[in-house]
Amino acid sequence: MGLRGEQGDRGLEGRTLGTYRILERIGAGGMGVVYRADDKRLNRTVAVKALSRSVPSESRARNFVLREARRACRVSHPYVATVLDVLDLPEGPFVVMEYIEGRRLDHVVHERRKVDAMAGELEA
């Protein structure tokens, strides 16, 4: 899994995975890195999630991604990104999801905490 977008690894920006051209890294968490990508086949913007190196083996990573995608594709909700595709490539497994423009959840939570703190100071 040499193409993960983690610190110290070469990022995926500019690469093409299947029909998806990776444009930029948009987020990262404990389980992986997410990129904004262009779906060349259907001419749309998507999000591509690359599993982090924390999963110890290729087969375990592939099974994990497939399980995650199967569970996620059963969910249909306006606030949950839809799973569109799963890529099983030599570089590793990837989940392709609906790209949703908006604010990051951690920024929203941080803003809310600031508002709550200011409200608490006004009440005191």
Backbone as XML, in Angstrom:
<?xml version="1.0"?>
<chain id="A" units="angstrom">
  <residue number="1" name="MET">
    <atom name="N" x="0.826" y="-1.187" z="0.000"/>
    <atom name="CA" x="0.000" y="0.000" z="0.000"/>
    <atom name="C" x="0.867" y="1.246" z="0.000"/>
  </residue>
  <residue number="2" name="GLY">
    <atom name="N" x="1.626" y="1.454" z="-1.027"/>
    <atom name="CA" x="2.579" y="2.536" z="-1.054"/>
    <atom name="C" x="2.036" y="3.885" z="-1.469"/>
  </residue>
  <residue number="3" name="LEU">
    <atom name="N" x="0.773" y="4.022" z="-1.804"/>
    <atom name="CA" x="0.274" y="5.299" z="-2.292"/>
    <atom name="C" x="-0.675" y="5.983" z="-1.335"/>
  </residue>
  <residue number="4" name="ARG">
    <atom name="N" x="-0.631" y="5.651" z="-0.103"/>
    <atom name="CA" x="-1.517" y="6.277" z="0.861"/>
    <atom name="C" x="-1.152" y="7.744" z="1.017"/>
  </residue>
  <residue number="5" name="GLY">
    <atom name="N" x="-2.141" y="8.538" z="1.341"/>
    <atom name="CA" x="-1.938" y="9.972" z="1.463"/>
    <atom name="C" x="-1.553" y="10.406" z="2.859"/>
  </residue>
  <residue number="6" name="GLU">
    <atom name="N" x="-0.880" y="9.598" z="3.590"/>
    <atom name="CA" x="-0.495" y="9.962" z="4.944"/>
    <atom name="C" x="0.794" y="10.765" z="4.920"/>
  </residue>
  <residue number="7" name="GLN">
    <atom name="N" x="1.101" y="11.366" z="6.050"/>
    <atom name="CA" x="2.329" y="12.116" z="6.185"/>
    <atom name="C" x="3.511" y="11.207" z="5.906"/>
  </residue>
  <residue number="8" name="GLY">
    <atom name="N" x="4.430" y="11.673" z="5.075"/>
    <atom name="CA" x="5.589" y="10.867" z="4.742"/>
    <atom name="C" x="5.391" y="10.026" z="3.502"/>
  </residue>
  <residue number="9" name="ASP">
    <atom name="N" x="4.180" y="9.767" z="3.084"/>
    <atom name="CA" x="3.889" y="9.026" z="1.866"/>
    <atom name="C" x="3.624" y="10.004" z="0.730"/>
  </residue>
  <residue number="10" name="ARG">
    <atom name="N" x="3.806" y="9.535" z="-0.481"/>
    <atom name="CA" x="3.463" y="10.343" z="-1.636"/>
    <atom name="C" x="1.939" y="10.410" z="-1.720"/>
  </residue>
  <residue number="11" name="GLY">
    <atom name="N" x="1.388" y="11.613" z="-1.835"/>
    <atom name="CA" x="-0.059" y="11.775" z="-1.924"/>
    <atom name="C" x="-0.571" y="11.280" z="-3.267"/>
  </residue>
  <residue number="12" name="LEU">
    <atom name="N" x="-1.868" y="11.241" z="-3.395"/>
    <atom name="CA" x="-2.502" y="10.742" z="-4.608"/>
    <atom name="C" x="-2.872" y="11.850" z="-5.590"/>
  </residue>
  <residue number="13" name="GLU">
    <atom name="N" x="-2.683" y="13.116" z="-5.213"/>
    <atom name="CA" x="-3.061" y="14.217" z="-6.089"/>
    <atom name="C" x="-2.424" y="14.036" z="-7.470"/>
  </residue>
  <residue number="14" name="GLY">
    <atom name="N" x="-3.266" y="14.231" z="-8.507"/>
    <atom name="CA" x="-2.767" y="14.106" z="-9.874"/>
    <atom name="C" x="-2.826" y="12.696" z="-10.440"/>
  </residue>
  <residue number="15" name="ARG">
    <atom name="N" x="-3.038" y="11.712" z="-9.596"/>
    <atom name="CA" x="-3.108" y="10.318" z="-10.045"/>
    <atom name="C" x="-4.503" y="9.993" z="-10.556"/>
  </residue>
  <residue number="16" name="THR">
    <atom name="N" x="-4.592" y="8.957" z="-11.367"/>
    <atom name="CA" x="-5.875" y="8.451" z="-11.817"/>
    <atom name="C" x="-6.045" y="7.044" z="-11.276"/>
  </residue>
  <residue number="17" name="LEU">
    <atom name="N" x="-7.157" y="6.815" z="-10.595"/>
    <atom name="CA" x="-7.502" y="5.500" z="-10.049"/>
    <atom name="C" x="-8.777" y="5.054" z="-10.756"/>
  </residue>
  <residue number="18" name="GLY">
    <atom name="N" x="-8.667" y="4.081" z="-11.619"/>
    <atom name="CA" x="-9.822" y="3.685" z="-12.429"/>
    <atom name="C" x="-10.211" y="4.849" z="-13.311"/>
  </residue>
  <residue number="19" name="THR">
    <atom name="N" x="-11.448" y="5.320" z="-13.176"/>
    <atom name="CA" x="-11.901" y="6.478" z="-13.956"/>
    <atom name="C" x="-11.911" y="7.752" z="-13.121"/>
  </residue>
  <residue number="20" name="TYR">
    <atom name="N" x="-11.275" y="7.730" z="-11.954"/>
    <atom name="CA" x="-11.300" y="8.858" z="-11.035"/>
    <atom name="C" x="-9.946" y="9.566" z="-11.023"/>
  </residue>
  <residue number="21" name="ARG">
    <atom name="N" x="-9.937" y="10.838" z="-11.375"/>
    <atom name="CA" x="-8.733" y="11.665" z="-11.346"/>
    <atom name="C" x="-8.703" y="12.396" z="-10.014"/>
  </residue>
  <residue number="22" name="ILE">
    <atom name="N" x="-7.684" y="12.123" z="-9.203"/>
    <atom name="CA" x="-7.569" y="12.712" z="-7.862"/>
    <atom name="C" x="-7.134" y="14.170" z="-7.991"/>
  </residue>
  <residue number="23" name="LEU">
    <atom name="N" x="-7.927" y="15.066" z="-7.392"/>
    <atom name="CA" x="-7.660" y="16.500" z="-7.497"/>
    <atom name="C" x="-6.948" y="17.068" z="-6.282"/>
  </residue>
  <residue number="24" name="GLU">
    <atom name="N" x="-7.474" y="16.779" z="-5.082"/>
    <atom name="CA" x="-6.859" y="17.330" z="-3.874"/>
    <atom name="C" x="-7.280" y="16.550" z="-2.636"/>
  </residue>
  <residue number="25" name="ARG">
    <atom name="N" x="-6.430" y="16.612" z="-1.634"/>
    <atom name="CA" x="-6.752" y="16.016" z="-0.332"/>
    <atom name="C" x="-7.706" y="16.959" z="0.389"/>
  </residue>
  <residue number="26" name="ILE">
    <atom name="N" x="-8.809" y="16.410" z="0.916"/>
    <atom name="CA" x="-9.779" y="17.272" z="1.592"/>
    <atom name="C" x="-9.962" y="16.929" z="3.067"/>
  </residue>
  <residue number="27" name="GLY">
    <atom name="N" x="-9.406" y="15.816" z="3.514"/>
    <atom name="CA" x="-9.556" y="15.471" z="4.918"/>
    <atom name="C" x="-8.836" y="14.197" z="5.270"/>
  </residue>
  <residue number="28" name="ALA">
    <atom name="N" x="-8.662" y="13.988" z="6.559"/>
    <atom name="CA" x="-8.012" y="12.773" z="7.044"/>
    <atom name="C" x="-8.510" y="12.490" z="8.447"/>
  </residue>
  <residue number="29" name="GLY">
    <atom name="N" x="-8.514" y="11.220" z="8.778"/>
    <atom name="CA" x="-8.931" y="10.801" z="10.107"/>
    <atom name="C" x="-8.196" y="9.542" z="10.489"/>
  </residue>
  <residue number="30" name="GLY">
    <atom name="N" x="-8.639" y="8.908" z="11.532"/>
    <atom name="CA" x="-7.985" y="7.713" z="12.031"/>
    <atom name="C" x="-8.020" y="6.546" z="11.056"/>
  </residue>
  <residue number="31" name="MET">
    <atom name="N" x="-9.049" y="6.497" z="10.220"/>
    <atom name="CA" x="-9.196" y="5.349" z="9.312"/>
    <atom name="C" x="-8.697" y="5.609" z="7.905"/>
  </residue>
  <residue number="32" name="GLY">
    <atom name="N" x="-8.477" y="6.860" z="7.526"/>
    <atom name="CA" x="-8.024" y="7.085" z="6.164"/>
    <atom name="C" x="-7.941" y="8.532" z="5.764"/>
  </residue>
  <residue number="33" name="VAL">
    <atom name="N" x="-7.663" y="8.714" z="4.470"/>
    <atom name="CA" x="-7.521" y="10.026" z="3.864"/>
    <atom name="C" x="-8.586" y="10.143" z="2.780"/>
  </residue>
  <residue number="34" name="VAL">
    <atom name="N" x="-9.211" y="11.310" z="2.688"/>
    <atom name="CA" x="-10.253" y="11.521" z="1.689"/>
    <atom name="C" x="-9.786" y="12.588" z="0.699"/>
  </residue>
  <residue number="35" name="TYR">
    <atom name="N" x="-10.028" y="12.300" z="-0.582"/>
    <atom name="CA" x="-9.655" y="13.199" z="-1.668"/>
    <atom name="C" x="-10.873" y="13.605" z="-2.466"/>
  </residue>
  <residue number="36" name="ARG">
    <atom name="N" x="-10.852" y="14.820" z="-2.998"/>
    <atom name="CA" x="-11.840" y="15.241" z="-3.991"/>
    <atom name="C" x="-11.312" y="14.768" z="-5.335"/>
  </residue>
  <residue number="37" name="ALA">
    <atom name="N" x="-12.192" y="14.195" z="-6.148"/>
    <atom name="CA" x="-11.765" y="13.627" z="-7.426"/>
    <atom name="C" x="-12.794" y="13.918" z="-8.511"/>
  </residue>
  <residue number="38" name="ASP">
    <atom name="N" x="-12.349" y="13.799" z="-9.736"/>
    <atom name="CA" x="-13.206" y="13.978" z="-10.901"/>
    <atom name="C" x="-13.513" y="12.605" z="-11.479"/>
  </residue>
  <residue number="39" name="ASP">
    <atom name="N" x="-14.795" y="12.280" z="-11.571"/>
    <atom name="CA" x="-15.238" y="11.037" z="-12.191"/>
    <atom name="C" x="-15.304" y="11.304" z="-13.689"/>
  </residue>
  <residue number="40" name="LYS">
    <atom name="N" x="-14.304" y="10.812" z="-14.425"/>
    <atom name="CA" x="-14.198" y="11.078" z="-15.862"/>
    <atom name="C" x="-15.325" y="10.409" z="-16.649"/>
  </residue>
  <residue number="41" name="ARG">
    <atom name="N" x="-15.803" y="9.275" z="-16.193"/>
    <atom name="CA" x="-16.839" y="8.547" z="-16.912"/>
    <atom name="C" x="-18.179" y="9.274" z="-16.867"/>
  </residue>
  <residue number="42" name="LEU">
    <atom name="N" x="-18.572" y="9.750" z="-15.660"/>
    <atom name="CA" x="-19.886" y="10.367" z="-15.497"/>
    <atom name="C" x="-19.832" y="11.885" z="-15.342"/>
  </residue>
  <residue number="43" name="ASN">
    <atom name="N" x="-18.626" y="12.457" z="-15.452"/>
    <atom name="CA" x="-18.442" y="13.903" z="-15.404"/>
    <atom name="C" x="-19.060" y="14.522" z="-14.149"/>
  </residue>
  <residue number="44" name="ARG">
    <atom name="N" x="-18.588" y="14.063" z="-12.990"/>
    <atom name="CA" x="-19.070" y="14.578" z="-11.716"/>
    <atom name="C" x="-17.925" y="14.583" z="-10.710"/>
  </residue>
  <residue number="45" name="THR">
    <atom name="N" x="-18.102" y="15.336" z="-9.656"/>
    <atom name="CA" x="-17.116" y="15.373" z="-8.578"/>
    <atom name="C" x="-17.499" y="14.330" z="-7.546"/>
  </residue>
  <residue number="46" name="VAL">
    <atom name="N" x="-16.504" y="13.577" z="-7.063"/>
    <atom name="CA" x="-16.726" y="12.541" z="-6.060"/>
    <atom name="C" x="-15.673" y="12.676" z="-4.962"/>
  </residue>
  <residue number="47" name="ALA">
    <atom name="N" x="-15.868" y="11.941" z="-3.889"/>
    <atom name="CA" x="-14.873" y="11.828" z="-2.820"/>
    <atom name="C" x="-14.316" y="10.412" z="-2.863"/>
  </residue>
  <residue number="48" name="VAL">
    <atom name="N" x="-13.002" y="10.287" z="-2.769"/>
    <atom name="CA" x="-12.346" y="8.980" z="-2.771"/>
    <atom name="C" x="-11.627" y="8.812" z="-1.442"/>
  </residue>
  <residue number="49" name="LYS">
    <atom name="N" x="-11.991" y="7.749" z="-0.720"/>
    <atom name="CA" x="-11.385" y="7.472" z="0.587"/>
    <atom name="C" x="-10.337" y="6.374" z="0.440"/>
  </residue>
  <residue number="50" name="ALA">
    <atom name="N" x="-9.133" y="6.680" z="0.884"/>
    <atom name="CA" x="-8.036" y="5.722" z="0.897"/>
    <atom name="C" x="-7.807" y="5.289" z="2.338"/>
  </residue>
  <residue number="51" name="LEU">
    <atom name="N" x="-7.813" y="4.004" z="2.588"/>
    <atom name="CA" x="-7.614" y="3.484" z="3.934"/>
    <atom name="C" x="-6.202" y="3.789" z="4.411"/>
  </residue>
  <residue number="52" name="SER">
    <atom name="N" x="-6.062" y="4.151" z="5.678"/>
    <atom name="CA" x="-4.741" y="4.467" z="6.224"/>
    <atom name="C" x="-3.903" y="3.212" z="6.403"/>
  </residue>
  <residue number="53" name="ARG">
    <atom name="N" x="-2.647" y="3.398" z="6.668"/>
    <atom name="CA" x="-1.726" y="2.275" z="6.850"/>
    <atom name="C" x="-1.899" y="1.574" z="8.189"/>
  </residue>
  <residue number="54" name="SER">
    <atom name="N" x="-2.835" y="2.015" z="8.999"/>
    <atom name="CA" x="-3.015" y="1.403" z="10.318"/>
    <atom name="C" x="-3.575" y="-0.014" z="10.212"/>
  </residue>
  <residue number="55" name="VAL">
    <atom name="N" x="-4.147" y="-0.371" z="9.067"/>
    <atom name="CA" x="-4.626" y="-1.738" z="8.874"/>
    <atom name="C" x="-3.423" y="-2.566" z="8.439"/>
  </residue>
  <residue number="56" name="PRO">
    <atom name="N" x="-3.069" y="-3.618" z="9.181"/>
    <atom name="CA" x="-1.788" y="-4.293" z="9.006"/>
    <atom name="C" x="-1.575" y="-5.102" z="7.735"/>
  </residue>
  <residue number="57" name="SER">
    <atom name="N" x="-2.595" y="-5.628" z="7.116"/>
    <atom name="CA" x="-2.331" y="-6.474" z="5.953"/>
    <atom name="C" x="-3.240" y="-6.105" z="4.793"/>
  </residue>
  <residue number="58" name="GLU">
    <atom name="N" x="-2.765" y="-6.385" z="3.589"/>
    <atom name="CA" x="-3.534" y="-6.105" z="2.375"/>
    <atom name="C" x="-4.908" y="-6.770" z="2.403"/>
  </residue>
  <residue number="59" name="SER">
    <atom name="N" x="-4.944" y="-8.071" z="2.703"/>
    <atom name="CA" x="-6.225" y="-8.781" z="2.659"/>
    <atom name="C" x="-7.168" y="-8.255" z="3.737"/>
  </residue>
  <residue number="60" name="ARG">
    <atom name="N" x="-6.636" y="-7.928" z="4.877"/>
    <atom name="CA" x="-7.468" y="-7.382" z="5.945"/>
    <atom name="C" x="-7.995" y="-6.012" z="5.552"/>
  </residue>
  <residue number="61" name="ALA">
    <atom name="N" x="-7.160" y="-5.192" z="4.908"/>
    <atom name="CA" x="-7.586" y="-3.865" z="4.460"/>
    <atom name="C" x="-8.681" y="-3.980" z="3.414"/>
  </residue>
  <residue number="62" name="ARG">
    <atom name="N" x="-8.495" y="-4.868" z="2.469"/>
    <atom name="CA" x="-9.494" y="-5.041" z="1.410"/>
    <atom name="C" x="-10.828" y="-5.522" z="1.993"/>
  </residue>
  <residue number="63" name="ASN">
    <atom name="N" x="-10.782" y="-6.471" z="2.902"/>
    <atom name="CA" x="-12.008" y="-6.958" z="3.543"/>
    <atom name="C" x="-12.694" y="-5.863" z="4.346"/>
  </residue>
  <residue number="64" name="PHE">
    <atom name="N" x="-11.895" y="-5.065" z="5.048"/>
    <atom name="CA" x="-12.436" y="-3.970" z="5.843"/>
    <atom name="C" x="-13.168" y="-2.965" z="4.954"/>
  </residue>
  <residue number="65" name="VAL">
    <atom name="N" x="-12.532" y="-2.557" z="3.855"/>
    <atom name="CA" x="-13.119" y="-1.574" z="2.953"/>
    <atom name="C" x="-14.407" y="-2.108" z="2.344"/>
  </residue>
  <residue number="66" name="LEU">
    <atom name="N" x="-14.398" y="-3.354" z="1.925"/>
    <atom name="CA" x="-15.590" y="-3.942" z="1.334"/>
    <atom name="C" x="-16.736" y="-4.010" z="2.347"/>
  </residue>
  <residue number="67" name="ARG">
    <atom name="N" x="-16.433" y="-4.422" z="3.581"/>
    <atom name="CA" x="-17.457" y="-4.456" z="4.639"/>
    <atom name="C" x="-18.014" y="-3.060" z="4.916"/>
  </residue>
  <residue number="68" name="GLU">
    <atom name="N" x="-17.122" y="-2.083" z="5.029"/>
    <atom name="CA" x="-17.528" y="-0.700" z="5.289"/>
    <atom name="C" x="-18.432" y="-0.197" z="4.159"/>
  </residue>
  <residue number="69" name="ALA">
    <atom name="N" x="-18.046" y="-0.450" z="2.918"/>
    <atom name="CA" x="-18.834" y="0.020" z="1.771"/>
    <atom name="C" x="-20.194" y="-0.666" z="1.716"/>
  </residue>
  <residue number="70" name="ARG">
    <atom name="N" x="-20.248" y="-1.955" z="1.995"/>
    <atom name="CA" x="-21.527" y="-2.670" z="1.986"/>
    <atom name="C" x="-22.474" y="-2.122" z="3.045"/>
  </residue>
  <residue number="71" name="ARG">
    <atom name="N" x="-21.940" y="-1.822" z="4.217"/>
    <atom name="CA" x="-22.784" y="-1.263" z="5.283"/>
    <atom name="C" x="-23.250" y="0.141" z="4.912"/>
  </residue>
  <residue number="72" name="ALA">
    <atom name="N" x="-22.324" y="0.943" z="4.426"/>
    <atom name="CA" x="-22.645" y="2.339" z="4.120"/>
    <atom name="C" x="-23.623" y="2.467" z="2.964"/>
  </residue>
  <residue number="73" name="CYS">
    <atom name="N" x="-23.564" y="1.575" z="1.987"/>
    <atom name="CA" x="-24.461" y="1.716" z="0.834"/>
    <atom name="C" x="-25.909" y="1.368" z="1.193"/>
  </residue>
  <residue number="74" name="ARG">
    <atom name="N" x="-26.139" y="0.791" z="2.347"/>
    <atom name="CA" x="-27.504" y="0.511" z="2.804"/>
    <atom name="C" x="-28.168" y="1.734" z="3.423"/>
  </residue>
  <residue number="75" name="VAL">
    <atom name="N" x="-27.363" y="2.746" z="3.709"/>
    <atom name="CA" x="-27.871" y="3.953" z="4.354"/>
    <atom name="C" x="-28.278" y="4.962" z="3.286"/>
  </residue>
  <residue number="76" name="SER">
    <atom name="N" x="-29.495" y="5.449" z="3.404"/>
    <atom name="CA" x="-29.985" y="6.489" z="2.500"/>
    <atom name="C" x="-30.524" y="7.620" z="3.364"/>
  </residue>
  <residue number="77" name="HIS">
    <atom name="N" x="-29.745" y="8.701" z="3.452"/>
    <atom name="CA" x="-30.112" y="9.824" z="4.296"/>
    <atom name="C" x="-29.493" y="11.085" z="3.701"/>
  </residue>
  <residue number="78" name="PRO">
    <atom name="N" x="-30.213" y="12.200" z="3.739"/>
    <atom name="CA" x="-29.679" y="13.419" z="3.129"/>
    <atom name="C" x="-28.374" y="13.927" z="3.759"/>
  </residue>
  <residue number="79" name="TYR">
    <atom name="N" x="-28.070" y="13.507" z="4.989"/>
    <atom name="CA" x="-26.849" y="13.970" z="5.653"/>
    <atom name="C" x="-25.732" y="12.926" z="5.662"/>
  </residue>
  <residue number="80" name="VAL">
    <atom name="N" x="-25.884" y="11.877" z="4.862"/>
    <atom name="CA" x="-24.854" y="10.827" z="4.770"/>
    <atom name="C" x="-24.459" y="10.677" z="3.307"/>
  </residue>
  <residue number="81" name="ALA">
    <atom name="N" x="-23.161" y="10.729" z="3.039"/>
    <atom name="CA" x="-22.671" y="10.575" z="1.669"/>
    <atom name="C" x="-22.964" y="9.165" z="1.164"/>
  </residue>
  <residue number="82" name="THR">
    <atom name="N" x="-23.443" y="9.085" z="-0.056"/>
    <atom name="CA" x="-23.768" y="7.808" z="-0.684"/>
    <atom name="C" x="-22.505" y="7.139" z="-1.217"/>
  </residue>
  <residue number="83" name="VAL">
    <atom name="N" x="-22.367" y="5.841" z="-0.979"/>
    <atom name="CA" x="-21.253" y="5.081" z="-1.559"/>
    <atom name="C" x="-21.596" y="4.794" z="-3.013"/>
  </residue>
  <residue number="84" name="LEU">
    <atom name="N" x="-20.667" y="5.140" z="-3.904"/>
    <atom name="CA" x="-20.889" y="4.988" z="-5.341"/>
    <atom name="C" x="-20.117" y="3.828" z="-5.949"/>
  </residue>
  <residue number="85" name="ASP">
    <atom name="N" x="-18.958" y="3.511" z="-5.377"/>
    <atom name="CA" x="-18.088" y="2.508" z="-5.997"/>
    <atom name="C" x="-17.044" y="2.056" z="-4.982"/>
  </residue>
  <residue number="86" name="VAL">
    <atom name="N" x="-16.470" y="0.898" z="-5.226"/>
    <atom name="CA" x="-15.328" y="0.405" z="-4.462"/>
    <atom name="C" x="-14.266" y="0.004" z="-5.478"/>
  </residue>
  <residue number="87" name="LEU">
    <atom name="N" x="-13.042" y="0.464" z="-5.265"/>
    <atom name="CA" x="-11.942" y="0.121" z="-6.156"/>
    <atom name="C" x="-11.010" y="-0.845" z="-5.445"/>
  </residue>
  <residue number="88" name="ASP">
    <atom name="N" x="-10.690" y="-1.930" z="-6.091"/>
    <atom name="CA" x="-9.739" y="-2.905" z="-5.558"/>
    <atom name="C" x="-8.551" y="-2.903" z="-6.515"/>
  </residue>
  <residue number="89" name="LEU">
    <atom name="N" x="-7.584" y="-2.035" z="-6.227"/>
    <atom name="CA" x="-6.445" y="-1.807" z="-7.111"/>
    <atom name="C" x="-5.151" y="-2.286" z="-6.458"/>
  </residue>
  <residue number="90" name="PRO">
    <atom name="N" x="-4.092" y="-2.469" z="-7.243"/>
    <atom name="CA" x="-2.806" y="-2.854" z="-6.645"/>
    <atom name="C" x="-2.321" y="-1.859" z="-5.587"/>
  </residue>
  <residue number="91" name="GLU">
    <atom name="N" x="-2.696" y="-0.572" z="-5.738"/>
    <atom name="CA" x="-2.303" y="0.448" z="-4.769"/>
    <atom name="C" x="-3.047" y="0.302" z="-3.455"/>
  </residue>
  <residue number="92" name="GLY">
    <atom name="N" x="-4.137" y="-0.458" z="-3.480"/>
    <atom name="CA" x="-4.933" y="-0.666" z="-2.281"/>
    <atom name="C" x="-6.409" y="-0.508" z="-2.569"/>
  </residue>
  <residue number="93" name="PRO">
    <atom name="N" x="-7.236" y="-0.695" z="-1.550"/>
    <atom name="CA" x="-8.683" y="-0.536" z="-1.707"/>
    <atom name="C" x="-9.090" y="0.927" z="-1.488"/>
  </residue>
  <residue number="94" name="PHE">
    <atom name="N" x="-10.105" y="1.352" z="-2.234"/>
    <atom name="CA" x="-10.605" y="2.715" z="-2.141"/>
    <atom name="C" x="-12.127" y="2.689" z="-2.182"/>
  </residue>
  <residue number="95" name="VAL">
    <atom name="N" x="-12.752" y="3.606" z="-1.443"/>
    <atom name="CA" x="-14.199" y="3.752" z="-1.483"/>
    <atom name="C" x="-14.494" y="5.094" z="-2.157"/>
  </residue>
  <residue number="96" name="VAL">
    <atom name="N" x="-15.344" y="5.058" z="-3.168"/>
    <atom name="CA" x="-15.756" y="6.271" z="-3.882"/>
    <atom name="C" x="-17.135" y="6.644" z="-3.369"/>
  </residue>
  <residue number="97" name="MET">
    <atom name="N" x="-17.262" y="7.903" z="-2.935"/>
    <atom name="CA" x="-18.503" y="8.368" z="-2.328"/>
    <atom name="C" x="-18.971" y="9.662" z="-2.982"/>
  </residue>
  <residue number="98" name="GLU">
    <atom name="N" x="-20.225" y="9.959" z="-2.735"/>
    <atom name="CA" x="-20.787" y="11.233" z="-3.150"/>
    <atom name="C" x="-19.967" y="12.349" z="-2.509"/>
  </residue>
  <residue number="99" name="TYR">
    <atom name="N" x="-19.658" y="13.379" z="-3.281"/>
    <atom name="CA" x="-18.954" y="14.542" z="-2.746"/>
    <atom name="C" x="-20.004" y="15.563" z="-2.313"/>
  </residue>
  <residue number="100" name="ILE">
    <atom name="N" x="-19.942" y="15.975" z="-1.062"/>
    <atom name="CA" x="-20.899" y="16.944" z="-0.534"/>
    <atom name="C" x="-20.135" y="18.208" z="-0.164"/>
  </residue>
  <residue number="101" name="GLU">
    <atom name="N" x="-20.466" y="19.275" z="-0.847"/>
    <atom name="CA" x="-19.852" y="20.569" z="-0.568"/>
    <atom name="C" x="-20.395" y="21.081" z="0.752"/>
  </residue>
  <residue number="102" name="GLY">
    <atom name="N" x="-19.538" y="21.599" z="1.590"/>
    <atom name="CA" x="-20.023" y="22.137" z="2.854"/>
    <atom name="C" x="-18.900" y="22.321" z="3.845"/>
  </residue>
  <residue number="103" name="ARG">
    <atom name="N" x="-19.302" y="22.584" z="5.060"/>
    <atom name="CA" x="-18.329" y="22.798" z="6.122"/>
    <atom name="C" x="-17.957" y="21.485" z="6.782"/>
  </residue>
  <residue number="104" name="ARG">
    <atom name="N" x="-16.732" y="21.431" z="7.284"/>
    <atom name="CA" x="-16.278" y="20.234" z="7.983"/>
    <atom name="C" x="-16.931" y="20.161" z="9.353"/>
  </residue>
  <residue number="105" name="LEU">
    <atom name="N" x="-17.277" y="18.947" z="9.762"/>
    <atom name="CA" x="-17.955" y="18.745" z="11.033"/>
    <atom name="C" x="-17.134" y="19.260" z="12.211"/>
  </residue>
  <residue number="106" name="ASP">
    <atom name="N" x="-15.815" y="19.048" z="12.204"/>
    <atom name="CA" x="-15.002" y="19.511" z="13.328"/>
    <atom name="C" x="-15.028" y="21.037" z="13.435"/>
  </residue>
  <residue number="107" name="HIS">
    <atom name="N" x="-15.164" y="21.745" z="12.314"/>
    <atom name="CA" x="-15.281" y="23.203" z="12.359"/>
    <atom name="C" x="-16.628" y="23.626" z="12.947"/>
  </residue>
  <residue number="108" name="VAL">
    <atom name="N" x="-17.683" y="22.933" z="12.585"/>
    <atom name="CA" x="-19.011" y="23.232" z="13.115"/>
    <atom name="C" x="-19.033" y="23.016" z="14.625"/>
  </residue>
  <residue number="109" name="VAL">
    <atom name="N" x="-18.468" y="21.908" z="15.077"/>
    <atom name="CA" x="-18.429" y="21.603" z="16.515"/>
    <atom name="C" x="-17.617" y="22.661" z="17.256"/>
  </residue>
  <residue number="110" name="HIS">
    <atom name="N" x="-16.475" y="23.041" z="16.692"/>
    <atom name="CA" x="-15.627" y="24.063" z="17.315"/>
    <atom name="C" x="-16.385" y="25.389" z="17.436"/>
  </residue>
  <residue number="111" name="GLU">
    <atom name="N" x="-17.075" y="25.788" z="16.363"/>
    <atom name="CA" x="-17.870" y="27.019" z="16.393"/>
    <atom name="C" x="-18.942" y="26.951" z="17.478"/>
  </residue>
  <residue number="112" name="ARG">
    <atom name="N" x="-19.610" y="25.808" z="17.550"/>
    <atom name="CA" x="-20.683" y="25.647" z="18.530"/>
    <atom name="C" x="-20.142" y="25.756" z="19.959"/>
  </residue>
  <residue number="113" name="ARG">
    <atom name="N" x="-18.983" y="25.187" z="20.185"/>
    <atom name="CA" x="-18.376" y="25.270" z="21.526"/>
    <atom name="C" x="-18.044" y="26.708" z="21.881"/>
  </residue>
  <residue number="114" name="LYS">
    <atom name="N" x="-17.565" y="27.479" z="20.899"/>
    <atom name="CA" x="-17.264" y="28.885" z="21.145"/>
    <atom name="C" x="-18.526" y="29.661" z="21.483"/>
  </residue>
  <residue number="115" name="VAL">
    <atom name="N" x="-19.602" y="29.413" z="20.737"/>
    <atom name="CA" x="-20.877" y="30.081" z="21.006"/>
    <atom name="C" x="-21.389" y="29.718" z="22.383"/>
  </residue>
  <residue number="116" name="ASP">
    <atom name="N" x="-21.329" y="28.442" z="22.745"/>
    <atom name="CA" x="-21.782" y="27.992" z="24.072"/>
    <atom name="C" x="-20.948" y="28.632" z="25.178"/>
  </residue>
  <residue number="117" name="ALA">
    <atom name="N" x="-19.635" y="28.733" z="24.956"/>
    <atom name="CA" x="-18.753" y="29.343" z="25.965"/>
    <atom name="C" x="-19.083" y="30.817" z="26.146"/>
  </residue>
  <residue number="118" name="MET">
    <atom name="N" x="-19.309" y="31.523" z="25.040"/>
    <atom name="CA" x="-19.650" y="32.949" z="25.124"/>
    <atom name="C" x="-20.999" y="33.130" z="25.816"/>
  </residue>
  <residue number="119" name="ALA">
    <atom name="N" x="-21.965" y="32.276" z="25.548"/>
    <atom name="CA" x="-23.271" y="32.351" z="26.195"/>
    <atom name="C" x="-23.126" y="32.110" z="27.688"/>
  </residue>
  <residue number="120" name="GLY">
    <atom name="N" x="-22.269" y="31.184" z="28.068"/>
    <atom name="CA" x="-22.029" y="30.885" z="29.482"/>
    <atom name="C" x="-21.406" y="32.078" z="30.203"/>
  </residue>
  <residue number="121" name="GLU">
    <atom name="N" x="-20.501" y="32.797" z="29.515"/>
    <atom name="CA" x="-19.880" y="33.980" z="30.118"/>
    <atom name="C" x="-20.897" y="35.101" z="30.304"/>
  </residue>
  <residue number="122" name="LEU">
    <atom name="N" x="-21.820" y="35.238" z="29.352"/>
    <atom name="CA" x="-22.838" y="36.287" z="29.454"/>
    <atom name="C" x="-23.809" y="36.030" z="30.604"/>
  </residue>
  <residue number="123" name="GLU">
    <atom name="N" x="-24.073" y="34.747" z="30.865"/>
    <atom name="CA" x="-24.994" y="34.383" z="31.949"/>
    <atom name="C" x="-24.359" y="34.567" z="33.310"/>
  </residue>
  <residue number="124" name="ALA">
    <atom name="N" x="-23.046" y="34.473" z="33.377"/>
    <atom name="CA" x="-22.354" y="34.545" z="34.671"/>
    <atom name="C" x="-22.273" y="35.935" z="35.239"/>
  </residue>
</chain>
